[in-house]
Amino acid sequence: MRDKIESLQQQSAALEPDQKERAKIRDAVVKETEKFLNNIHDFEKSPTYFSKVNGKEIMDYPIADEPIGIEQSVRLITDNIDKTGITGSSGGHLGYIPGGGIYSSSLGDYWADITNSYAGVYFASPGGVRLENHLLNWMRDMVGYPDTTYGNLASGGSIANLTAIVTARDAYNIKGANVPEHVIYLSKQAHHCIDKALHIAGLRECVVRTIDLDDQYRLNIQSLEEQVSEDVKKGLKPFMMIASAGTTDTGAIDPIDEIADLADKYKAWFHVDAAYGGFFMLTNEGRKKFSGIERSDSMVLDPHKGLFLPFGVGVVLVKNGELMRKSFSYFASYMQDIVVQQGEISPADVSPELTKHFRGLRMWLPLMLHGVRPFRACLEEKLLLARYAYEALQKMEHVEVGPAPELSIVTFRFVPPGTDANDFNEALVKAIHDDGRIFISSTTIDGVFTLRLAILAFRTHLDTIDLILEILKEKAKELYK
C-alpha cells in the first residue's frame, strides 16, 4: 500500500508547482491580462461587443488526462472568452448595470484564493470574519442602520434579496397554511430576482400586488395606499412592501419615505432593493434622494455595481439582525468545535451559504489602497455624465427622451417620421452592436421599444459618452436613408 500511495503522490505532484513553474504560469497570465488592460480604453482595439466569434473552439479541447500547457490555455482564453460577448470591464459597456472590475480588487481575490481562507465561521478565520463584518458595519453606518444590524456578503443581489425575504418570512411566522392570506407589494419595475426569490422562499402563493407607476416610473404611492386599504378590508394581511432604490429599466427611485410611512401604519416588513443605486449614498445628492432608507427593515446593495468590483458580491443588511440569525443558524455535530469560539457573527449563521469564497478581500483591499474619495468622485461623475447625455440627446433630431435621470440611467428612442418607431429602434440597437465599439441595451416599457444608456462602469468618461452620441447619429442616419 505504501508503494501505491507514493506512486500516486508522484502523479499528483503537478498540483503543487515549484517556484519556477509558478512564475512561468503567473507571468504568462499577467502578460496577457496586461495586454488586455493596456487596450481597454481604445474602443477600436478593444470593442465591447463581438457578433461573430462565439467561443466554440473551447469545445474542441476535451477535459483529458494529458495537459495542454499554459501557452495554449492562455490562447484559448484570449480568443474564445476575451473576444466574445460583452466586455464587462470596458468603459464602453453602457448596456446593463456594469461595475467594471477595478484592478486592485482582483489582487484581493488572488490573495484570498492563494491562502484559501475559509471565512464562513469565526473559528476557522477570526480575522477574515472580522474583516467582512467591518465592511458590513461601514455600509450599515452609510445607510443609517443601528448597531443591531447584521449583514452578509453574498454572491450578488439575487441571493442577497432572497436572504432578506426569507428573514422577513420567518419573522412574520409565515407557514404553508397561511401563505395565501399575506400580501406583498412591489412596483412593475421591481427586479425580476425578487419574483424568483419569492418562488424559492415558498411565497409564490402569497397575494402579490404589482402597483402602478407614476409618470416618472416610480411606484405610485396613492395606488399603493388604496390597494393596501382595500386588502385590509378583505381580511388580507399586508406582509411586505418592497421599494426599488434605482430600478434596472430606468433608474427610478421609489418614494421611500412614503412607503415607510405605510409600512409603519400597517406593520408590514419594509425591504429596499438598492442593488444598483445604493452606493450613490456616498454622494451628497444620492443621500438626499434616498431619504428615509434608514427606516427600512432590510436592504440590498451590490458592490460589484456601485463600488465597481468584479462580478460576484452583493450585500444584504437586516436592521434586526437577530431575526436573520434565527432564520439561518444551524448546528451540526461535525461542527461542534466551532461553537466554543465565537467572537463575531459568522457569515454561515446569517446566510444560506456554509462554504463560501472569502469575498471580503476583494472589497477591503481597494478601499484600503484608494480610500473612499475616488469612489465617491467616480459616482458623482456618473451622475453628471447621465445628465450630460440626457441634455445632448434632447438636441438630436427625431429623439424622444424619457424622464430626466434620477441616477445614471438614460432612456430614449428615435421617432423618425414615416417609420415604425419600435422597428427603427430595434434595428438601431442591432447596428450599434454590430459596430462593436460601444454596447448599449434596450427594454420595452408599456409596449414601447426603448433604448438605454446605463452609465456606471468606472472607465466610462466624457469621451465614451461623446462617442456613443456620434455613433447614434451615424447609425440613425444610415437607417433613415
Wavefront OBJ file of the C-alpha trace (Angstrom):
o trace
v 0.000 0.000 0.000
v 2.836 2.401 0.801
v 4.268 1.923 -2.691
v 0.889 2.686 -4.243
v 0.469 5.788 -2.104
v 3.931 7.040 -3.030
v 3.231 6.428 -6.722
v 0.008 8.427 -6.521
v 1.819 11.176 -4.683
v 4.294 11.476 -7.542
v 1.472 11.649 -10.089
v -0.348 14.340 -8.124
v 2.805 16.445 -7.688
v 1.789 18.520 -10.714
v -0.809 20.161 -8.494
v 1.999 21.676 -6.408
v 4.228 23.541 -8.903
v 7.542 24.825 -7.590
v 8.514 28.492 -7.552
v 9.961 28.391 -11.078
v 6.854 26.746 -12.532
v 4.562 29.131 -10.628
v 6.461 32.072 -12.096
v 6.086 30.660 -15.615
v 2.338 30.233 -15.267
v 1.812 33.527 -13.483
v 3.939 35.519 -15.945
v 2.017 34.135 -18.915
v -1.300 35.116 -17.362
v -0.074 38.544 -16.227
v 1.393 39.268 -19.668
v -1.926 38.584 -21.369
v -4.045 40.442 -18.836
v -1.715 43.448 -19.013
v -2.163 43.474 -22.782
v -5.928 43.380 -22.213
v -5.787 46.309 -19.778
v -3.467 48.354 -21.996
v -6.083 48.228 -24.769
v -9.192 48.615 -22.606
v -9.516 52.372 -23.256
v -9.137 52.006 -27.027
v -12.628 51.388 -28.378
v -11.204 50.441 -31.779
v -8.788 47.784 -30.475
v -10.968 46.594 -27.629
v -14.589 46.759 -28.789
v -17.298 45.825 -26.323
v -19.391 43.551 -28.499
v -18.432 40.774 -30.910
v -21.148 39.386 -33.132
v -19.167 36.656 -34.934
v -16.748 34.951 -32.529
v -18.689 32.553 -30.299
v -16.034 30.696 -28.324
v -16.777 27.368 -29.957
v -13.110 26.339 -30.094
v -13.224 25.744 -26.315
v -15.279 22.623 -27.017
v -12.546 21.222 -29.281
v -10.319 20.576 -26.277
v -11.718 17.761 -24.126
v -11.081 17.532 -20.402
v -8.493 14.762 -20.553
v -5.670 13.082 -18.650
v -2.969 14.931 -20.550
v -2.486 18.719 -20.098
v -2.250 21.258 -22.911
v 0.092 23.705 -21.148
v -0.124 27.357 -20.226
v 0.569 28.807 -23.697
v -2.324 27.000 -25.346
v -4.592 27.629 -22.358
v -3.910 31.371 -22.490
v -4.578 31.458 -26.225
v -7.902 29.662 -25.800
v -9.000 32.121 -23.138
v -7.911 35.132 -25.159
v -9.506 34.031 -28.422
v -12.659 32.379 -27.125
v -13.606 34.292 -23.979
v -11.990 37.728 -24.013
v -13.077 38.241 -27.605
v -16.674 37.115 -27.269
v -19.850 38.666 -25.943
v -19.873 41.814 -23.853
v -16.669 43.110 -22.320
v -17.868 43.838 -18.798
v -14.675 45.653 -17.846
v -14.890 48.185 -20.675
v -15.939 51.784 -20.229
v -17.957 51.236 -23.384
v -20.291 48.869 -21.531
v -23.401 51.044 -21.268
v -25.894 48.247 -21.700
v -26.831 46.861 -18.320
v -25.686 47.900 -14.837
v -21.944 47.324 -15.094
v -19.254 47.821 -12.496
v -16.035 47.373 -14.426
v -13.878 45.307 -12.077
v -11.168 47.528 -10.592
v -7.669 46.069 -10.749
v -6.886 46.203 -7.028
v -9.928 44.051 -6.338
v -8.506 41.254 -8.476
v -5.430 41.223 -6.229
v -7.670 40.744 -3.208
v -9.236 37.735 -4.920
v -5.787 36.429 -5.848
v -4.658 36.602 -2.238
v -7.862 35.020 -0.961
v -7.550 32.180 -3.466
v -3.880 31.520 -2.684
v -4.392 31.353 1.084
v -7.828 29.738 0.660
v -9.030 31.208 3.942
v -12.402 29.866 4.971
v -14.210 32.901 6.315
v -17.597 31.255 6.740
v -17.200 30.817 10.506
v -15.258 32.742 13.116
v -13.471 29.620 14.417
v -11.839 28.957 11.026
v -10.762 32.553 10.276
v -11.305 35.096 13.044
v -9.544 37.813 11.060
v -11.431 37.035 7.863
v -14.815 37.157 9.611
v -13.860 40.368 11.408
v -12.804 41.917 8.089
v -16.136 41.096 6.441
v -18.113 42.322 9.453
v -16.012 45.507 9.462
v -17.096 46.141 5.867
v -20.718 45.406 6.735
v -20.584 47.819 9.654
v -19.207 50.518 7.357
v -22.136 50.025 4.979
v -24.546 49.849 7.924
v -23.364 53.276 9.042
v -23.526 54.604 5.478
v -27.242 53.817 5.212
v -28.063 54.856 8.765
v -28.937 51.483 10.270
v -28.437 50.841 14.033
v -25.864 48.660 15.791
v -28.392 45.811 15.958
v -27.882 45.254 12.229
v -26.375 42.066 10.849
v -25.378 41.585 7.239
v -23.757 39.275 4.759
v -21.550 39.460 1.675
v -23.453 37.286 -0.789
v -22.675 36.347 -4.382
v -24.901 39.115 -5.735
v -28.238 40.886 -5.436
v -30.274 37.754 -6.141
v -29.022 35.800 -3.114
v -28.970 38.975 -1.013
v -32.649 39.649 -1.786
v -33.507 36.010 -1.116
v -31.785 36.203 2.276
v -33.807 39.271 3.290
v -37.084 37.779 2.070
v -36.542 34.518 3.971
v -35.735 36.515 7.115
v -38.956 38.503 6.729
v -40.977 35.332 6.096
v -39.730 33.742 9.301
v -40.097 36.959 11.313
v -43.801 37.008 10.394
v -44.121 33.266 11.065
v -45.494 32.600 7.588
v -46.081 28.883 7.056
v -47.548 26.910 4.192
v -51.098 27.067 5.521
v -51.236 30.838 5.950
v -49.222 31.932 2.919
v -52.295 32.858 0.778
v -53.603 35.390 3.308
v -50.440 37.522 3.233
v -49.836 40.274 0.702
v -46.596 41.509 -0.867
v -46.462 44.884 -2.599
v -43.952 45.953 -5.238
v -43.830 48.013 -8.396
v -43.915 46.904 -12.014
v -40.263 47.948 -12.230
v -39.041 45.684 -9.398
v -36.107 43.496 -10.446
v -37.092 40.001 -11.585
v -34.848 38.427 -8.958
v -37.470 39.482 -6.372
v -40.070 37.271 -8.026
v -37.529 34.460 -8.221
v -36.706 34.877 -4.525
v -40.398 34.747 -3.587
v -40.704 31.497 -5.503
v -37.644 29.931 -3.852
v -38.799 31.104 -0.408
v -42.155 29.368 -0.850
v -44.062 32.635 -1.074
v -45.325 32.397 -4.641
v -48.833 31.721 -3.283
v -48.843 34.988 -1.345
v -51.025 37.651 -2.894
v -48.510 39.687 -4.887
v -49.716 43.164 -5.786
v -47.883 44.841 -8.644
v -48.506 48.530 -8.090
v -48.874 51.009 -10.944
v -46.170 53.577 -11.699
v -46.306 57.359 -11.817
v -45.117 59.351 -14.825
v -41.511 59.040 -13.598
v -41.741 55.208 -13.492
v -41.758 55.200 -9.687
v -44.167 53.230 -7.561
v -47.375 55.280 -7.309
v -47.828 55.869 -3.593
v -51.529 56.710 -3.894
v -52.186 53.454 -5.754
v -50.267 51.574 -3.076
v -52.244 53.162 -0.251
v -55.550 52.423 -1.941
v -54.558 48.804 -2.612
v -53.409 48.162 0.963
v -56.602 49.670 2.391
v -58.708 47.505 0.097
v -56.779 44.357 1.036
v -57.217 45.004 4.756
v -60.967 45.362 4.244
v -60.919 41.941 2.569
v -59.254 40.410 5.633
v -55.848 40.023 3.993
v -52.624 40.780 5.888
v -50.094 43.241 4.470
v -46.803 41.399 4.890
v -44.073 43.085 2.865
v -43.596 46.311 0.939
v -40.652 46.421 -1.468
v -39.146 49.619 -2.826
v -36.521 49.988 -5.532
v -33.731 52.487 -4.948
v -32.758 52.653 -8.594
v -34.722 50.398 -10.937
v -32.876 48.462 -13.605
v -35.012 49.667 -16.512
v -34.986 53.398 -15.869
v -33.029 54.095 -12.673
v -36.159 55.357 -10.898
v -36.211 55.700 -7.116
v -39.473 54.738 -5.454
v -40.869 57.147 -2.795
v -39.025 55.533 0.101
v -40.194 57.768 2.944
v -43.854 57.494 1.969
v -43.650 53.717 1.639
v -42.013 53.591 5.068
v -44.994 55.512 6.468
v -47.400 52.920 5.075
v -45.258 50.025 6.280
v -45.289 51.532 9.775
v -49.029 52.091 9.664
v -49.810 48.503 8.644
v -46.889 46.881 10.495
v -45.501 45.420 7.256
v -41.872 44.487 6.621
v -40.233 47.177 4.507
v -37.477 45.986 2.174
v -35.431 48.167 -0.182
v -33.663 46.766 -3.224
v -30.794 49.223 -3.661
v -28.573 46.788 -5.568
v -27.989 49.304 -8.343
v -28.374 52.630 -6.597
v -27.267 52.014 -3.029
v -23.705 53.267 -3.172
v -24.796 56.606 -4.588
v -25.460 57.303 -0.897
v -21.734 58.056 -0.719
v -22.558 61.280 -2.601
v -24.470 64.236 -1.206
v -27.020 64.037 -3.996
v -27.598 60.329 -3.512
v -28.005 60.737 0.227
v -30.800 63.261 -0.342
v -32.548 61.145 -2.951
v -32.597 58.092 -0.684
v -34.089 59.955 2.269
v -35.910 57.539 4.568
v -33.964 54.449 3.525
v -32.782 54.038 7.112
v -36.418 53.342 8.060
v -36.478 50.078 6.112
v -36.211 46.694 7.825
v -33.779 45.283 5.286
v -31.949 46.309 2.182
v -29.638 45.084 -0.565
v -26.624 46.773 -2.175
v -24.254 45.473 -4.866
v -20.570 46.439 -4.512
v -19.995 44.877 -7.935
v -22.103 47.727 -9.265
v -21.667 50.922 -7.266
v -18.173 50.152 -5.964
v -17.012 48.852 -9.370
v -15.810 45.495 -8.045
v -15.679 42.337 -10.197
v -18.947 40.445 -10.501
v -19.785 38.243 -7.548
v -20.507 40.304 -4.443
v -23.817 41.614 -3.140
v -24.748 42.779 0.347
v -27.825 42.224 2.486
v -28.383 44.224 5.680
v -31.134 43.430 8.197
v -31.863 46.005 10.885
v -32.927 43.438 13.492
v -30.005 41.110 12.950
v -31.182 38.500 15.432
v -34.086 37.717 13.107
v -31.555 36.981 10.377
v -29.566 34.698 12.666
v -32.708 32.792 13.706
v -33.502 32.062 10.051
v -30.088 30.770 9.035
v -28.189 29.491 12.072
v -27.986 25.689 12.204
v -25.941 23.221 14.208
v -24.286 20.005 13.022
v -22.316 17.586 15.189
v -19.267 17.738 12.927
v -19.105 21.488 13.601
v -19.209 21.219 17.403
v -15.674 22.628 17.749
v -16.834 25.884 16.199
v -19.285 26.688 18.971
v -16.630 27.063 21.646
v -15.000 30.001 19.845
v -17.474 32.688 18.857
v -16.255 36.270 18.932
v -18.168 37.620 15.928
v -21.306 36.844 13.967
v -20.260 34.183 11.448
v -21.428 34.554 7.834
v -22.684 30.961 7.863
v -25.118 31.896 10.665
v -26.814 34.669 8.688
v -26.958 33.344 5.136
v -27.853 30.251 3.049
v -24.152 29.554 2.434
v -21.866 27.414 4.570
v -18.932 27.102 2.193
v -18.224 30.482 0.667
v -15.491 32.404 -1.091
v -13.645 34.904 1.115
v -15.255 37.800 -0.724
v -14.248 40.437 1.765
v -10.690 40.913 0.484
v -11.854 41.964 -2.981
v -13.733 44.836 -1.339
v -11.479 45.680 1.614
v -8.202 45.926 -0.324
v -9.415 48.581 -2.832
v -10.920 50.665 -0.022
v -7.647 50.488 1.883
v -5.471 51.203 -1.170
v -7.520 54.050 -2.630
v -9.676 55.391 0.195
v -13.351 56.269 -0.285
v -12.754 59.613 -2.050
v -12.118 58.282 -5.607
v -15.158 56.010 -5.368
v -17.322 58.987 -4.420
v -15.828 61.083 -7.216
v -16.490 58.315 -9.736
v -20.127 58.058 -8.649
v -20.593 61.820 -8.862
v -19.041 61.735 -12.334
v -21.578 59.131 -13.478
v -24.489 61.233 -12.226
v -23.204 64.186 -14.249
v -22.468 62.068 -17.328
v -26.071 60.867 -17.329
v -27.326 64.454 -17.283
v -24.835 65.393 -19.986
v -26.073 62.553 -22.211
v -29.706 63.406 -21.474
v -29.237 67.035 -22.486
v -27.310 66.093 -25.630
v -29.958 63.571 -26.696
v -32.674 66.218 -26.444
v -30.804 68.252 -29.043
v -30.632 65.365 -31.521
v -33.064 65.155 -34.403
v -36.029 62.792 -34.033
v -35.123 61.771 -30.472
v -37.683 61.372 -27.724
v -36.234 61.131 -24.207
v -37.669 59.506 -21.113
v -37.767 61.139 -17.675
v -34.704 63.062 -16.519
v -32.303 60.552 -14.956
v -32.547 60.263 -11.177
v -29.288 58.324 -11.105
v -27.197 57.208 -14.086
v -29.619 55.528 -16.497
v -30.888 57.447 -19.524
v -33.843 56.179 -21.583
v -34.679 57.444 -25.057
v -35.745 56.407 -28.539
v -35.690 57.668 -32.086
v -39.036 58.537 -33.673
v -38.261 59.395 -37.321
v -41.392 60.368 -39.265
v -42.722 57.759 -41.647
v -41.230 54.820 -39.744
v -42.402 52.312 -37.169
v -40.501 53.602 -34.121
v -40.243 50.205 -32.450
v -38.824 48.578 -35.577
v -36.470 51.501 -36.180
v -35.009 51.396 -32.678
v -34.668 47.631 -32.747
v -32.680 47.940 -35.973
v -30.659 50.780 -34.478
v -29.560 48.842 -31.406
v -28.553 45.925 -33.643
v -26.469 48.272 -35.800
v -24.698 49.577 -32.695
v -23.981 46.018 -31.546
v -22.596 45.156 -34.966
v -20.417 48.278 -34.862
v -18.920 46.918 -31.638
v -17.258 49.971 -30.163
v -19.918 50.733 -27.549
v -22.532 48.397 -26.100
v -25.994 49.697 -25.197
v -29.171 47.768 -24.487
v -32.896 48.110 -24.927
v -36.023 47.478 -22.915
v -39.747 47.572 -23.555
v -41.821 49.907 -21.388
v -45.595 49.795 -21.843
v -45.131 48.292 -25.295
v -42.600 50.930 -26.369
v -39.187 49.703 -27.545
v -36.794 51.923 -25.617
v -33.020 52.388 -25.699
v -30.949 52.668 -22.517
v -27.607 54.107 -21.530
v -26.599 52.564 -18.193
v -23.670 54.724 -17.131
v -21.855 53.151 -14.199
v -18.626 51.476 -15.349
v -15.715 53.251 -13.670
v -13.920 53.511 -17.026
v -16.844 55.389 -18.631
v -15.890 59.029 -19.124
v -16.783 62.024 -21.299
v -15.087 60.551 -24.360
v -17.250 57.439 -24.028
v -20.476 59.438 -23.980
v -19.341 61.654 -26.849
v -18.546 58.538 -28.868
v -21.920 56.859 -28.314
v -23.700 60.094 -29.220
v -21.763 60.205 -32.503
v -22.459 56.518 -33.178
v -26.168 57.055 -32.539
v -26.270 59.919 -35.031
v -24.284 57.953 -37.586
v -26.289 54.736 -37.384
v -29.661 56.507 -37.226
v -28.781 58.494 -40.345
v -27.800 55.296 -42.174
v -31.065 53.579 -41.249
v -33.231 56.573 -42.126
v -31.935 56.869 -45.694
l 1 2 3 4 5 6 7 8 9 10 11 12 13 14 15 16 17 18 19 20 21 22 23 24 25 26 27 28 29 30 31 32 33 34 35 36 37 38 39 40 41 42 43 44 45 46 47 48 49 50 51 52 53 54 55 56 57 58 59 60 61 62 63 64 65 66 67 68 69 70 71 72 73 74 75 76 77 78 79 80 81 82 83 84 85 86 87 88 89 90 91 92 93 94 95 96 97 98 99 100 101 102 103 104 105 106 107 108 109 110 111 112 113 114 115 116 117 118 119 120 121 122 123 124 125 126 127 128 129 130 131 132 133 134 135 136 137 138 139 140 141 142 143 144 145 146 147 148 149 150 151 152 153 154 155 156 157 158 159 160 161 162 163 164 165 166 167 168 169 170 171 172 173 174 175 176 177 178 179 180 181 182 183 184 185 186 187 188 189 190 191 192 193 194 195 196 197 198 199 200 201 202 203 204 205 206 207 208 209 210 211 212 213 214 215 216 217 218 219 220 221 222 223 224 225 226 227 228 229 230 231 232 233 234 235 236 237 238 239 240 241 242 243 244 245 246 247 248 249 250 251 252 253 254 255 256 257 258 259 260 261 262 263 264 265 266 267 268 269 270 271 272 273 274 275 276 277 278 279 280 281 282 283 284 285 286 287 288 289 290 291 292 293 294 295 296 297 298 299 300 301 302 303 304 305 306 307 308 309 310 311 312 313 314 315 316 317 318 319 320 321 322 323 324 325 326 327 328 329 330 331 332 333 334 335 336 337 338 339 340 341 342 343 344 345 346 347 348 349 350 351 352 353 354 355 356 357 358 359 360 361 362 363 364 365 366 367 368 369 370 371 372 373 374 375 376 377 378 379 380 381 382 383 384 385 386 387 388 389 390 391 392 393 394 395 396 397 398 399 400 401 402 403 404 405 406 407 408 409 410 411 412 413 414 415 416 417 418 419 420 421 422 423 424 425 426 427 428 429 430 431 432 433 434 435 436 437 438 439 440 441 442 443 444 445 446 447 448 449 450 451 452 453 454 455 456 457 458 459 460 461 462 463 464 465 466 467 468 469 470 471 472 473 474 475 476 477 478 479 480 481
